[in-house]
C-alpha cells in the first residue's frame, strides 16, 4: 500500500485561516447586531468624559493667506478610535506599504462585518525637509506611525456614515468649546502649550490674525486646540505652520527692501547726473567776438582778443 503525500503550502494555509476567522466574525456580527442609539450614547459618553478628551477629538489646519485663508476642521485620530470602538463589528488595520526615500505610503483598511462593506485608503507623508534632505531613521519611524494613524482614521470614517454620527459630533464640539471654563484660562493654556513647543507669541498672533492675546476668542482657541492635535498626529508640523510662514514673510520683506533701495539708488544717480549737467551748462561761456562756445576753464586759460 502506497502512502500518499499531501503537500500543504504555507500561503494556502494562511489564506484558509484568515477566511475562517472572517467567516466566524461575520457570523458573530450577524448574531449580535449593533444598536445605533447605544452606539451614539457610548461615543458621546467616552468623548465628553472631560474637556481635555473632547478637545482631543478635533484637528484644525489653516491653509492659504490673506483673503484666501481658510480653516480646515476635522475629526482627529482619537475620536476615530472612539467611534470604531463604539461602532463595533469592525475589522480595522493600518500598515506601511511603501517607502521610496521621499515619501512613506500607509494603507488603512476597515471592514464592517455587518454590512460586509470594506474600504481601503492610502496616505502619503513626505520624509524630506525643505532642502530635499531625507529624514533620519528615527524621524522616518515617527512619520510612518503618524501616517498609519491617519490611514486608520480615514478608513474608519469612510465606513461609519457621517449622517449617523453628525449630531453627536456637534455635541462633542460644544463641550470642546469649553463653556464650563472661562476664556482667559483656556487662552493662557493654549499660549503656554505653543510656547513649550517653540512657537513665539509673535508667531502665534500672526497665525491667528490678531494683534494681542486679548483678541483671541473662543473660536480661535478651539482652532488652536485643533492645530495642536494636528501637530501631535503628524498632519502638520511647527516648522510648516509657523516657521516657514515667518521665513517666507522675511524673504518677501527683504526682496521688497532691496527693490526700494535699488530704485532709490537709480533716482539718486539720475539726480546727480542732472545736477552735473546743469553745472556744466552754467560753466559754458560764449565768445562775443567769434560766437564760439567755450567752457569756463577755457576762458581762464584763453582771453578773447581785443
GIJOUR-V422244 format. One record per backbone hydrogen bond with DSSP energy under -1.0 kcal/mol. CO is the residue of the C=O (numbers start at 0). NH is the residue of the N-H. If there is no record, write none. Layout:
co=CO nh=NH
co=CO nh=NH
//
This chain:
co=8 nh=12
co=9 nh=13
co=10 nh=14
co=11 nh=15
co=12 nh=16
co=13 nh=17
co=14 nh=18
co=15 nh=19
co=16 nh=20
co=17 nh=21
co=18 nh=22
co=19 nh=23
co=20 nh=24
co=21 nh=25
co=22 nh=26
co=23 nh=27
co=24 nh=28
co=25 nh=29
co=26 nh=30
co=27 nh=31
co=34 nh=38
co=35 nh=39
co=36 nh=40
co=37 nh=41
co=38 nh=42
co=39 nh=43
co=40 nh=44
co=41 nh=45
co=42 nh=46
co=43 nh=47
co=49 nh=53
co=50 nh=54
co=51 nh=55
co=53 nh=56
co=54 nh=57
co=56 nh=75
co=58 nh=73
co=60 nh=71
co=62 nh=69
co=64 nh=67
co=65 nh=68
co=69 nh=62
co=71 nh=60
co=73 nh=58
co=75 nh=79
co=76 nh=80
co=77 nh=81
co=78 nh=82
co=79 nh=83
co=80 nh=84
co=81 nh=85
co=82 nh=86
co=83 nh=87
co=88 nh=112
co=90 nh=110
co=92 nh=108
co=94 nh=106
co=97 nh=104
co=101 nh=126
co=102 nh=99
co=103 nh=124
co=104 nh=96
co=104 nh=97
co=105 nh=122
co=106 nh=94
co=107 nh=120
co=108 nh=92
co=109 nh=118
co=110 nh=90
co=111 nh=115
co=116 nh=111
co=118 nh=109
co=120 nh=107
co=122 nh=105
co=124 nh=103
co=126 nh=134
co=128 nh=131
co=132 nh=128
co=135 nh=139
co=136 nh=140
co=137 nh=141
co=138 nh=142
co=139 nh=143
co=140 nh=144
co=141 nh=145
co=142 nh=146
co=143 nh=147
co=144 nh=148
co=145 nh=149
co=146 nh=150
co=147 nh=151
co=148 nh=152
co=149 nh=153
co=150 nh=154
co=151 nh=155
co=152 nh=156
co=154 nh=158
co=155 nh=159
co=160 nh=164
co=161 nh=165
co=164 nh=168
co=165 nh=169
co=166 nh=170
co=167 nh=171
co=168 nh=172
co=169 nh=173
co=170 nh=174
co=171 nh=175
co=172 nh=176
co=174 nh=177
co=181 nh=185
co=182 nh=186
co=183 nh=187
co=184 nh=188
co=185 nh=189
co=186 nh=190
co=187 nh=191
co=188 nh=192
co=189 nh=193
co=190 nh=194
co=191 nh=195
co=192 nh=196
co=193 nh=198
co=194 nh=197
co=199 nh=203
co=200 nh=204
co=201 nh=205
co=202 nh=206
co=203 nh=207
co=204 nh=208
co=204 nh=209
co=211 nh=214
co=212 nh=215
co=216 nh=220
co=217 nh=221
co=218 nh=222
co=219 nh=223
co=220 nh=224
co=221 nh=225
co=222 nh=226
co=223 nh=227
co=224 nh=228
co=225 nh=229
co=226 nh=230
co=227 nh=231
co=228 nh=232
co=229 nh=233
co=229 nh=234
co=229 nh=235
co=236 nh=240
co=237 nh=241
co=237 nh=242
co=238 nh=243
co=241 nh=245
co=242 nh=246
co=243 nh=247
co=244 nh=248
co=245 nh=249
co=246 nh=250
co=247 nh=251
co=248 nh=252
co=249 nh=253
co=250 nh=254
co=251 nh=255
co=252 nh=256
co=253 nh=257
co=254 nh=258
co=255 nh=259
co=256 nh=260
co=257 nh=261
co=258 nh=262
co=259 nh=263
co=260 nh=264
co=261 nh=265
co=262 nh=266
co=263 nh=267
co=264 nh=268
co=265 nh=269
co=266 nh=270
co=267 nh=271
co=268 nh=272
co=269 nh=273
co=270 nh=274
co=271 nh=275
co=272 nh=276
co=273 nh=277
co=274 nh=278
co=275 nh=279
co=276 nh=280
co=277 nh=281
co=278 nh=282
co=284 nh=293
co=286 nh=290
co=291 nh=286
co=293 nh=284
co=294 nh=298
co=295 nh=299
co=296 nh=300
co=297 nh=301
//
